[in-house]
Amino acid sequence: MSVSLDRGKRIDDSSPEKPNAGDLAFPDALAAESVYAVTGGAMNEAESCASEDVVSGKLSGTRRLRFKLFRWPRENDRGLLAVLQYDFQDASPALSCLSIGLLVHLGRNAANWSAKERCLLEIVHHDSLPGIRLLNLTGEGADELVIESSSGGAGTVDSGLQVFDLSNGRLHEVLNTPSRMQYMTDDWYTQTLDVSRTRESQGQQFCFSKTTLFEGGKAFGPPRVTHPCYKRGDGVNSAEVRSRNKMLAPPR
């Protein structure tokens, strides 16, 4: 594929663009990153879906790509973690595949880099990555990727927070929980990871500060603040992950 830097181009998928007090705000963690045009046909089922114009049936071959790179913990200069977010220029895809968020473990053999492992994030109603951090949650080093990914559904706007343990050389998901949730005016809350409290448990539980505006249709004024903790493994659905990653297979 051809790859070119789109000089001067910036994409900011923050929502809303100018939030008012009380709005559920979804920042874009890649808003300051360069934009690359990557041109070529769809490489897998996920791209086939995201590159389509559902009205005309035409397919776009140009990805608008942004990314962050991190050194993979304990692999020195032989491993990288790539966090990628992209959509297709001029495409108008179904809501089930608006854009693609992807995690890739890259390994180097001599001068060549290759993908050792890939993880496709939820793509239904997905359009941005509100948070990307590499953190020390166990006290033993910055071995955990904490990523927030937007999603949604009927009457729902939300983002999920996932924690991946990278210490054993793979993308090992250890937590999956909403970080933002707005379901009409029935349920409406945000959760922020409390790194200090999580580290106190050596990463065996993940503690949050949760601010709830609505719960079961009941409004709280002022908002109710609680401090829940989740066990390691909570919310992780391995079967769902395997099913979604099958969309990275070449298109039929």
N, C-alpha and C positions, 0 to 999 in steps of 0.2 A: 504494500500500500504506500501511497505518497503521504508524507507527513510535513506539514508546514506550520510555522508559528503565525498566528493571525495578529500581527503587530498592532498594538493600540486597542485591541478588542478586549472587553471585559464583560463577564456575565455575572449578574447578581440575582439569584433566584430567591432572595429573602421575601418572606410573605408575612403580613402585608408590607409593601414598600416603605410606608411611613406609619408604623403602628401607633395607635392611640392608647391612652391609659386603659388598661383592662383587656386589651386585645391579646389573643394567644399568638405570640410572635415566633416565627420560624426563621432564624438567621441562616445565612449561607456560609458555611465554613470555607468555601473555595472562592468566595467573591473576589479576593485579591490575587488569585492565581492567573497565570497566562492561559490563553485559549489556543488550542491546536486544532487544525483541520486535518482529519485523517480520512483519506478517500479510498474507498474500495467496497466491494460487495459485502453483504451480510455474511458474517462468519459463523453464526449459530442461530438457534431458534429465537432467543431473546432479541437479537439484533434484527432478525426478519420482522418481528412484530413491531419493534420500536422505530423501524425505518419506513413504515408504510403510511401512506395517506389513505385513510379508510374511505374517503369519498371517491377519489379518482382511481385508487388501486395502485398508483405509482409508488416506486420505492426510491428513497434517497440513498446515495452512496457516500455522503459526507457527514462524518461525526464531528460534533463540537465538543472537544475533550478538555477537561481540566483534571488535575491530579495533585496529590502530595506523595512524596517519597520519604520513607524513614529507613534508617539502618535496622535490619532485623536483629533483635537482641541476641547477643552472644555469638553472632556469626561474623563479626568484624566486617571486612570488606567483601565477604563472599555471599551476603544475603541482604535483600532489600524487601521492604513491604511497600507496595503501591496501592494507594486508595484512589480509585478513578470514578469520575462522574461524567456521563456524556449523554447527549441526545443527538438526533439527526436533523440536519438543516432542512427546512421546508417540509418536514414530515408532519403529519397530523394523525398520530397513532391512536389506537384504542386506549381507554383509561387503564386497561390492564397492563400497559407497557409504555408509559409516557416517556421514561428515560431509564438509564441503566446506572446503578451503583455497583461497583465491583472491587473486591479485594484480591490481590495477587501476591503470592510469595515468590520472589524472584531469586534464583540461585545462579552463581557464576562458576563456570568451569573454564579455566584459563581466561581467554578474552571474551567468551561467549556467555550471554545471559539467557536463561530460559525460565518459563513458568513452572514452578514445582507444585503449586496448589492454587486453586482459584475458588472464590466464594461469591456467588451472586446474591446481592441483597434483595429484599422484597421489592418487586417492580410494580405492583398494583398501586395506582395513584401515586407513584413515586416521582418526585421531580427535584429533590435536593438532599444534601447532607448537612443538617444543621450543626453537627458537632463531629470533630475528628481530633482525638488526643491519644498519645502514647503515655501511659501513667504507671507509676509504681504503687500498686494497690496491695502488695504483700509485704513490703519492707525489704524485699530482696533484689530490687532493680526494676527498671521501667519495662516490664514484660507484658503489660496488658494494653491492648487497643480498645479504647472506648469510642464507639461510633454511634451517631444518631442519624437515622434515615427516615425521611418523610414517607407517609403512606396514607391510606384513607379508605373510604367505602361509602355506602349509602348513609347520608346525613352525618358522616364522621370525617373529621380531619385530625390526624395524629402523627406522631413520630415515635419510632421505637428506639430504645437504647440497648445496644448489644455490647457485651464485654467478651473479648477474645484473649485467651491465654496463649502467648507466643513462646513460652519458655522451653517447650519441648520440640520446637522447630516446625510447628504446624498451627493452622488456624483452628484452635480449639475453643468453641463457643461455650461460655460458662454462665451467661446471664442474658435474658431477653425480656425486657419489660418496657411499657410505654414511658416516654419522658414527657410527652404532651398528649392530651386527649380532650377533644371537644366533640361530644355527641349531642347535637342540638343544645337544649338547655337541661338535659337530663344528667349528664356527667361532663364535668369540665375541670381539669386539673393539670398541674405541671409537677414533674419530679426532677430534682437536681441531685446528682451524686455527691455524697459527703465523703471526700477522699480520706480525711483524717480518721473518721470513725470506721471506714472500711479497712484502712490499714491496721487499725488496732486489732481487728479480728484476723489479721494476716491473710486477708482476701477470702476467708471462708464464708463470709456473708458480705453483702453489698448494701450499704446504708444510704438513705436518701432523706432529703427534706422535701416534703410533699405539700403543695399549696392547692387546696380544693375550693372551687367557687360554686360548683353544683354537684350534688350526689343524689342519684335516684329522683331527680326533679326538684330536690330541695336546695334552695339558694342559701349560701353562707355569707353573712355580712357582719364583720369583716371576714375575708377568706379564712378557712380553717387550715392551720399548719400542723402537720404530723411528721413523725420521723420513723418511717417503716424501714425494716431491713429484710433482704431476701437471701435465701440460701443459695449457695453455689449450685448451679444447674437449673434454677427456677426459670420457667418459661422457654427452655430450650427444647425444640422439637426436631430431633435428628432426622426423622422420616421426611418432614417438610423441607428441611435443608437439602437432603439428597434429591428430592423431587424437583426443587427449584434449580439445583445445579445441573440437572439433566437438560435444562434450556441452554446450557453452554455447549451442547453437542452440535456438530455441524447440521445445517438445515437439511431436511429431506427433499 
